[in-house]
Amino acid sequence: MENYTADGIYIEASAERVFAALGDPHEALVWLDATEARIAPSSGGEFSARREDGSSLQGIISEFNPPLRLVVEDLSWRKEGQERGKMRLQIELVPRDTGIWINIRQDGLDSGYAAGEWEDFARAVRRDLIQYTLRLKRHIEGI
């Protein structure tokens, strides 16, 4: 199993609109399924969220290049006393026809683990990334 996961989806909207949703903490509540979100949309800014399932994410934005690229470094995941990280989340928007392809990749899923001890976490992150992109698409397209 690879120590990263990736997902992509086509969204019928401009890159500017999608990127705005990625950098807005109020919109992140929807696509991250969160109760609280803090996003300081700039390089060096905070990226954090407390999710409905009780987990939390926290990292630092290392690249903020509207409307095509957002990278979060030192991303950690916490839930019920467990902590995973430091990971890297990379989001790229590729304009295509009248919309964009959004590609999301999360690296370092095995960070801090011995071989063979991180696969369940990796599967959960893969499911989460699929849900993030679907919620983002539905939110922006109004479906």
N, C-alpha and C positions, 0 to 999 in steps of 0.2 A: 504494500500500500504506500502511495506517495505521501509526503509530509505537507502537501498542499491540497487545496480544493479550489475549484473554479466553476463559475456558472455564467451564462450569458442569456440575454433575452432582448427581443426587439420591442421598442416602445415607440408608438406613433406620437411623437412630440419632438420639439426642437431640442438640441443639445443644451441650450441655455435653460429651458424649462426643467429638464431632468436634473441638470447640475444644480439648479436652484433648490430643488427638492432634497438633494443630497446634503447641501450645506445649511439647510434651515432646520433648527431644532424642533419647531412645531410640526413640520412635515415628517421629520425623522420619527416622531411618535407613532406615525402610521406605519411606515415601511419597516421599522425595527420592532414593531409591536411592543412599544415602550410606554412606561408611565412617566418617565422623566428623560430628557435628553439635553445635553449641552454640546454645542458645536461652535467653536470660534473659527469662522471660515477664513483662515489664513495659515501660511506656513508657520509652524511653531504653536498653533492653536490647539485647544483641547477638543477631544472627540470622546464623549462618554454617554452612556445610556443605562438606565435601569429598566430591564425588560419585564413584561407581564409575568413571565415564568419565574421571576425572582433572581434571574442572573443579571450580571452587570458587565459592561464592556468599558474599557478605558484605554486611551492611547493619545498620541500626539500626532497632529497633522504635519507630515514632513514635506508634502507637495500639495499645493492648492493652485491648480492651473485651469481656471474656468475657460471654456466650458468642457474641457476634454479629459482632465485627469485629477484624481484625488488619491493620495496615499497616506495611510495611517500607520505609523511605526510604533513599536513597543506596545502593541495592543495586547491587553490582558483580559481574560474572561474569569469571572468569579461567580460561584453559586454554592451556598450552604457550606462554607468553609473550604471549598476546593478552589484552586486557582490554576489557570493555564496561561502560558505566555512566556515570553514575549514573542508576539506574532506580527505579521505585516499584512495589511489589507490594502489592496490596490484596485481602484475603480477607474476604468477607461471608457470613454464614450466615443463611438465611431459613427459619424453621420452617414446615413444610407437612405437614399430616396427621400421620403418626406418625414423620416424619423431617425432614430439612432439605435445602434446596437450598444448595449451596456454590458461590459465584461467585468466581472468581479473575480478576484483571485485572493485567497488567503493562504499565506505561507507560514511555515514554522509550527505546524500543528503538533509536532513531536517535541517542541521546546520544553526541556526540563524532564523528559521521560526517558526511561531505559527502553531499549528496543522491545517492541511487542506490547508496550503498556499504554499506548495512546490511540489505538485504532477505534475504540468506541467513541472517544471524543471527536476524532476525525469524521466519523459517520454522522454524528450529531451536527457538527459544523456544516457538513455538506447539505443536510436537510435544511438547516437555518438559512444558508445562502440562497437556496432555491426559493424558500419562503420570502426572504427579503426582496428578491427581484420580482417575484409575482405580486407582492403587495405594492411595490413601487409602481409597477406597470398598471395595476388596477386603480391605484390612487390617481395617477396622472391621467390615464385615459378615461377615468370615471366609470369603470366597469366592475 
